[in-house]
Amino acid sequence: MPTEARLLRLLTWLSPAVPGGSSGPARDLEAAIRAAEVRDAENLSAWIGIVLERGAWNDAVLFKAAWIAATAEDATALDDISDLAAALAPDAERRREMLSQGKAFLEAVSAWSPPPLAEAAYPVALGATAGAAGVPLEPALTAWLHAFASHLVDVAARSLPLDRSDAVSVIAGLEPVLLRLVARAAASALDDLDREPTRAGVVRSHPEAPDGRLFIG
């Protein structure tokens, strides 16, 4: 398959037309904005940077592992990775959400015959689909993490006084973080997963939050 065709598929899978996997962090960001923990472009950039480097690490490792398993057509390994991703969810609510997002994604991309997964967290579903389609690992990781960060910037722009140039500047400033995470994830193995829920989730309950939302911290 030509490189352009693979790129086209990847862009479609990460477009707003296809369900994604950033609703949990987006809710956390909205709550952080309400609590005035994120107030401007500088706060926003720092907040998303923490989410990427800490909160998204396990997802990136699982994405890579699923990509490898799908590329090798190893269905058993892929099922094991799916089970591991579910087990690493910080709580039951996030586990249900992750699996629901993965199911919605797989249903949406059924035209491209993704790997036959009974259920899978979104990063596993996306990584496996990219691997099965022959999309190179590093470009797939880069595009996914960029889409993830961009979505969070869009969420913030609805509530914060950010103009278009501010929003683009935040994304531009995150490029080193994104590239560093891609390089680390591409060289990772499952042994590199953070298996401590309080660290892997990188969340805490904010004592002043009236609705008990979780915050990055």
Buried (B, 14 or more C-beta within 10 A) or exposed (E): EEEEEBBEBBEBBBEEEBBBBBBBBBBBBBBBBBBEBBEEBEBBBBBBBBBBBBBBBBBBBBBBBBBBBBBEEBBEBBBBBBBBBBEBBBEEEBBEBBBBBBBBBBEBBEEEEBBEBEBBBBBBBBBBBBBBBEBBBBBBBBBBBBBBBBBBBBBBBEEBEBEEEBBEBBBEBBEEBBBEBBEBBBEBEBEBBBEEEEBBBBBEEBEEBEEEBBBBB
